Amino acid sequence: MTLTLLTPLCVLVVLAAALPLAAVAAGARRARAVRAALRLHPPRRGADAVALGAIAGVFVLLGLAAAQPALSHTSRREVRPDAQALFVLDTSRSMAAASGPAAPTRLARAKAAAARLRAGLPEIESGIATLTDRVLPDLLPVADLPSFDATLTRAVGIEQPPPRSGGVRATSFAALGAIARSGFFADAAKRRVVVLLTDGESTAFDPAAIARALDGVELVAVRFWRSGESVYGPSRRPEPAYRPDPAAPAALDALAAAARGRVYGEGDLGGAAARLHTLLGGGPRVAVVGRRRSDIPLAPYLALAALAPLAVLVRRRAT
């Protein structure tokens, strides 16, 4: 926890406290000179030190409030520079399927699963990409968990961006082959894992060709699919254009087998997490500083505190 000033130049307002004090001091000198010339005795009470202190206190507190002090908290964590994970979420139209118009969609369940799996890998830099008929990066692997969660929540949505080809089933697993050569992973990361979160429904693809293209990248797939799911439109009625693909499970299994990976059901996230830990193993760690997590502003409290000396001053003037 550290104290920072968001607008440090505004602390110069504190110097304004010297103006009324200087004016009082000048007035006191003139009064002494007049009394000396008239041979008068000084007043019994003398200078009102309490009032002077109250005036100075108001200016000091308001000046500090203007500087906007805040207590800042930064996170520090240890990460593995030798390993990274990329969470690839299928965002095609079929991932909008759900068991009812108000039920969680496949994509909503996939996002929740991605957050849970990522939280179990605090030392692994992880990124996010979306898959339709192409793989697009949303977040390159980073150590910061809040950045991952915020990107997952705000940037990942059905057909965001839309695929180049239309239709309810626009997913093409063939696009996964570009991951290994497209700069998704850092050169220093020798252990690379793709976590594919999908319903398994894809256009035709060649599992062997994808496996060759993913050479050096491990694959863990989690399938989100329940019987009787439909894609619901704005009318809250099932869209007739969508029909579940009965060949999807076998196709996803074939891809995983060719890439020496595993497919897990959405109810077996524990198994997927254990597999991730096995693939990533252990390795050296380095300390990194995460982003600033929170700033606690103190300016409102200082401005409120300025009312106390102001009240003292008003009371002194009234007596």
C-alpha positions as CSV (number, residue, x, y, z in Angstrom):
1,M,0.0,0.0,0.0
2,T,1.5,3.3,-1.1
3,L,0.4,7.0,-0.9
4,T,0.3,8.8,-4.3
5,L,-0.8,12.3,-5.4
6,L,-2.8,12.1,-8.6
7,T,-2.5,15.9,-9.1
8,P,0.7,16.8,-7.2
9,L,0.9,20.4,-8.5
10,C,-2.3,21.3,-6.7
11,V,-0.5,20.9,-3.4
12,L,0.7,24.4,-4.1
13,V,-2.7,25.5,-2.9
14,V,-1.4,24.9,0.6
15,L,0.8,28.0,0.1
16,A,-2.4,30.0,0.0
17,A,-2.6,29.5,3.8
18,A,0.4,31.9,4.1
19,L,-1.6,34.8,2.6
20,P,-4.1,35.3,5.5
21,L,-1.4,34.6,8.0
22,A,0.8,37.2,6.4
23,A,-2.0,39.7,6.4
24,V,-2.7,39.1,10.1
25,A,1.0,39.5,10.9
26,A,1.2,42.8,9.0
27,G,-1.9,44.0,10.8
28,A,-0.4,43.1,14.1
29,R,2.8,45.0,13.3
30,R,0.8,48.1,12.4
31,A,-1.3,47.8,15.6
32,R,1.9,47.6,17.7
33,A,3.3,50.6,15.9
34,V,0.1,52.6,16.6
35,R,0.0,51.5,20.3
36,A,3.6,52.5,20.7
37,A,3.0,55.9,19.2
38,L,0.0,56.5,21.4
39,R,1.6,54.8,24.4
40,L,-1.3,52.3,24.8
41,H,-1.1,49.0,26.5
42,P,-1.5,45.8,24.3
43,P,-4.9,44.0,24.5
44,R,-5.0,41.3,27.3
45,R,-6.0,38.5,24.9
46,G,-3.3,39.1,22.4
47,A,-3.4,37.5,19.0
48,D,-6.1,34.9,18.5
49,A,-3.8,31.9,17.9
50,V,-6.8,29.5,17.7
51,A,-8.4,31.5,14.9
52,L,-5.1,31.8,13.0
53,G,-4.6,28.0,13.3
54,A,-8.1,27.4,12.1
55,I,-7.6,29.5,9.0
56,A,-4.3,27.8,8.2
57,G,-5.9,24.4,8.8
58,V,-8.7,25.1,6.3
59,F,-6.2,26.1,3.6
60,V,-3.9,23.2,4.3
61,L,-6.6,20.5,4.2
62,L,-8.2,21.9,1.0
63,G,-4.8,22.1,-0.6
64,L,-4.1,18.5,0.2
65,A,-7.6,17.5,-1.1
66,A,-6.9,19.3,-4.4
67,A,-3.7,17.2,-4.8
68,Q,-6.0,14.1,-4.8
69,P,-4.0,11.8,-2.5
70,A,-4.8,8.1,-2.8
71,L,-3.7,4.9,-1.3
72,S,-2.6,2.6,-4.1
73,H,-2.3,-1.2,-4.1
74,T,-0.2,-2.9,-6.7
75,S,0.0,-6.7,-7.0
76,R,3.1,-8.8,-7.2
77,R,3.1,-12.4,-8.4
78,E,5.5,-15.0,-9.7
79,V,5.0,-16.4,-13.2
80,R,6.6,-19.1,-15.3
81,P,8.4,-17.6,-18.3
82,D,8.7,-21.0,-19.9
83,A,5.0,-21.8,-20.2
84,Q,1.9,-20.1,-21.6
85,A,-1.7,-21.0,-22.2
86,L,-4.2,-19.7,-24.8
87,F,-7.9,-20.0,-24.2
88,V,-9.7,-20.3,-27.6
89,L,-13.5,-19.8,-27.3
90,D,-15.8,-20.7,-30.1
91,T,-18.0,-17.7,-30.7
92,S,-20.0,-19.0,-33.7
93,R,-23.8,-18.7,-33.8
94,S,-24.3,-22.3,-32.6
95,M,-22.6,-21.3,-29.3
96,A,-25.7,-19.2,-28.6
97,A,-27.7,-22.5,-28.1
98,A,-29.3,-23.1,-24.7
99,S,-31.8,-25.4,-23.1
100,G,-34.3,-22.5,-22.9
101,P,-34.7,-18.8,-23.8
102,A,-33.5,-17.8,-20.3
103,A,-31.0,-20.5,-19.7
104,P,-27.2,-20.0,-19.9
105,T,-25.9,-20.3,-23.5
106,R,-23.1,-22.6,-24.4
107,L,-20.8,-19.5,-24.7
108,A,-21.8,-18.2,-21.3
109,R,-20.9,-21.6,-19.8
110,A,-17.7,-21.7,-21.7
111,K,-16.7,-18.3,-20.4
112,A,-17.4,-19.3,-16.9
113,A,-15.3,-22.5,-17.4
114,A,-12.4,-20.4,-18.9
115,A,-12.4,-18.1,-15.9
116,R,-12.3,-21.1,-13.5
117,L,-9.6,-22.9,-15.4
118,R,-7.5,-19.8,-15.7
119,A,-7.8,-19.1,-11.9
120,G,-6.3,-22.5,-11.3
121,L,-3.1,-21.5,-13.2
122,P,-2.0,-18.3,-11.3
123,E,1.7,-18.7,-12.3
124,I,0.9,-19.3,-16.1
125,E,0.6,-16.3,-18.4
126,S,-2.7,-16.8,-20.3
127,G,-4.4,-15.2,-23.2
128,I,-7.7,-15.2,-25.0
129,A,-8.7,-15.8,-28.6
130,T,-12.0,-16.3,-30.4
131,L,-12.7,-18.9,-33.1
132,T,-15.2,-18.8,-36.0
133,D,-13.7,-19.4,-39.4
134,R,-10.6,-17.7,-38.2
135,V,-8.7,-17.3,-34.9
136,L,-8.4,-13.7,-33.6
137,P,-6.6,-12.6,-30.5
138,D,-8.4,-10.7,-27.8
139,L,-5.6,-10.8,-25.2
140,L,-2.1,-12.1,-25.6
141,P,-0.8,-14.2,-22.7
142,V,-0.4,-12.0,-19.6
143,A,0.1,-12.7,-15.9
144,D,-2.6,-10.4,-14.7
145,L,-5.8,-12.2,-13.7
146,P,-8.1,-9.2,-13.6
147,S,-7.1,-8.3,-17.2
148,F,-8.0,-11.9,-18.3
149,D,-11.4,-11.8,-16.5
150,A,-12.2,-8.3,-17.9
151,T,-11.4,-9.3,-21.4
152,L,-13.4,-12.5,-21.1
153,T,-16.4,-10.5,-19.8
154,R,-16.4,-7.5,-22.1
155,A,-14.8,-8.7,-25.4
156,V,-16.0,-12.2,-26.0
157,G,-19.5,-12.5,-27.5
158,I,-21.3,-14.4,-30.2
159,E,-19.9,-13.5,-33.6
160,Q,-17.8,-10.6,-32.2
161,P,-16.3,-10.1,-34.7
162,P,-18.6,-11.9,-37.2
163,P,-17.1,-14.7,-39.4
164,R,-16.3,-14.1,-43.0
165,S,-18.7,-16.8,-43.9
166,G,-22.3,-16.6,-42.7
167,G,-24.6,-19.2,-41.3
168,V,-25.4,-20.7,-37.9
169,R,-22.5,-23.1,-38.1
170,A,-19.5,-21.0,-39.2
171,T,-16.8,-22.7,-37.0
172,S,-13.8,-24.1,-38.8
173,F,-11.3,-26.0,-36.7
174,A,-9.0,-25.8,-39.7
175,A,-8.3,-22.2,-38.5
176,L,-6.6,-23.6,-35.4
177,G,-3.6,-24.5,-37.5
178,A,-2.5,-20.9,-37.7
179,I,-2.0,-20.5,-33.9
180,A,1.5,-22.0,-33.8
181,R,2.9,-19.6,-36.4
182,S,1.0,-16.4,-35.8
183,G,2.7,-15.0,-32.7
184,F,0.1,-16.0,-30.1
185,F,2.9,-17.3,-27.8
186,A,6.1,-15.7,-26.7
187,D,9.4,-17.2,-28.0
188,A,10.5,-18.0,-24.5
189,A,7.5,-20.1,-23.8
190,K,8.6,-23.7,-24.6
191,R,5.5,-25.3,-23.1
192,R,2.4,-24.1,-25.0
193,V,-1.1,-25.2,-24.4
194,V,-4.3,-24.3,-26.3
195,V,-7.5,-24.7,-24.3
196,L,-10.3,-25.0,-26.9
197,L,-13.8,-24.3,-25.5
198,T,-16.4,-25.3,-28.2
199,D,-19.6,-27.2,-28.9
200,G,-17.6,-29.3,-31.4
201,E,-19.7,-28.2,-34.4
202,S,-17.4,-27.4,-37.3
203,T,-17.3,-27.4,-41.0
204,A,-15.3,-30.2,-42.6
205,F,-11.6,-30.2,-41.7
206,D,-8.5,-32.5,-41.8
207,P,-7.5,-33.5,-38.3
208,A,-4.0,-34.7,-39.4
209,A,-3.3,-31.4,-41.1
210,I,-4.3,-29.4,-38.0
211,A,-2.2,-31.6,-35.8
212,R,0.9,-31.1,-38.0
213,A,0.3,-27.3,-37.9
214,L,0.0,-27.4,-34.1
215,D,3.3,-29.1,-33.7
216,G,4.8,-28.1,-30.4
217,V,1.4,-26.9,-29.0
218,E,-0.6,-29.1,-26.7
219,L,-4.4,-29.3,-27.0
220,V,-7.0,-29.6,-24.3
221,A,-10.6,-29.4,-25.5
222,V,-13.8,-28.8,-23.4
223,R,-17.1,-29.5,-25.1
224,F,-20.3,-27.6,-24.3
225,W,-23.3,-29.4,-25.4
226,R,-26.6,-30.6,-23.9
227,S,-29.4,-32.5,-25.5
228,G,-32.4,-30.5,-26.6
229,E,-30.6,-27.2,-26.9
230,S,-31.7,-24.6,-29.4
231,V,-30.7,-21.1,-30.6
232,Y,-33.3,-18.6,-29.4
233,G,-33.9,-15.4,-31.3
234,P,-35.3,-12.1,-30.1
235,S,-38.8,-13.6,-30.1
236,R,-37.6,-16.2,-27.6
237,R,-38.5,-18.9,-30.0
238,P,-36.1,-21.5,-31.4
239,E,-34.5,-20.5,-34.6
240,P,-35.4,-23.2,-37.3
241,A,-32.0,-22.7,-39.0
242,Y,-30.1,-24.4,-36.2
243,R,-30.0,-28.2,-35.8
244,P,-27.5,-30.0,-33.6
245,D,-24.7,-31.7,-35.6
246,P,-24.8,-35.4,-34.6
247,A,-21.3,-35.8,-36.0
248,A,-19.7,-33.1,-33.8
249,P,-18.6,-35.4,-30.9
250,A,-16.7,-37.8,-33.2
251,A,-15.2,-34.9,-35.2
252,L,-13.8,-33.2,-32.0
253,D,-12.5,-36.5,-30.7
254,A,-10.7,-37.1,-34.0
255,L,-9.1,-33.7,-33.8
256,A,-7.9,-34.3,-30.2
257,A,-6.6,-37.8,-31.1
258,A,-4.6,-36.5,-34.0
259,A,-3.1,-33.7,-31.9
260,R,-2.4,-36.1,-29.0
261,G,-4.9,-34.1,-26.9
262,R,-7.9,-34.8,-24.8
263,V,-11.6,-33.9,-24.9
264,Y,-13.5,-33.2,-21.7
265,G,-17.2,-32.6,-21.1
266,E,-18.3,-29.4,-19.5
267,G,-19.1,-31.4,-16.4
268,D,-15.5,-32.5,-16.0
269,L,-13.6,-29.3,-15.5
270,G,-11.6,-31.0,-12.8
271,G,-10.3,-33.5,-15.3
272,A,-9.4,-30.7,-17.7
273,A,-7.6,-28.7,-14.9
274,A,-5.6,-31.8,-13.9
275,R,-4.6,-32.3,-17.6
276,L,-3.5,-28.7,-17.8
277,H,-1.3,-29.1,-14.8
278,T,0.2,-32.2,-16.2
279,L,1.1,-30.6,-19.5
280,L,2.5,-27.4,-18.0
281,G,4.4,-29.2,-15.3
282,G,6.8,-27.2,-13.2
283,G,9.5,-24.7,-14.0
284,P,11.4,-21.6,-12.8
285,R,9.4,-18.6,-11.7
286,V,10.2,-14.9,-11.9
287,A,8.5,-12.1,-9.9
288,V,6.5,-9.5,-11.9
289,V,4.5,-6.5,-10.9
290,G,0.9,-6.7,-11.9
291,R,-1.3,-3.7,-12.7
292,R,-2.5,-1.2,-10.1
293,R,-5.5,-3.0,-8.5
294,S,-7.1,-0.2,-6.6
295,D,-6.9,3.4,-5.7
296,I,-8.6,4.5,-2.5
297,P,-9.2,8.3,-2.9
298,L,-8.5,10.4,0.2
299,A,-9.6,13.8,-1.1
300,P,-13.2,13.6,0.0
301,Y,-12.1,12.8,3.6
302,L,-9.7,15.7,3.6
303,A,-12.3,18.1,2.3
304,L,-14.7,16.9,4.9
305,A,-12.1,17.4,7.6
306,A,-11.7,21.0,6.5
307,L,-15.1,21.7,8.0
308,A,-13.8,21.2,11.5
309,P,-11.3,24.2,11.6
310,L,-13.9,26.2,9.6
311,A,-16.5,25.5,12.3
312,V,-13.9,26.6,15.0
313,L,-13.3,29.8,13.1
314,V,-17.0,30.6,12.8
315,R,-17.5,29.9,16.5
316,R,-14.6,32.2,17.4
317,R,-16.1,35.0,15.3
318,A,-19.5,34.6,17.0
319,T,-18.1,35.0,20.5
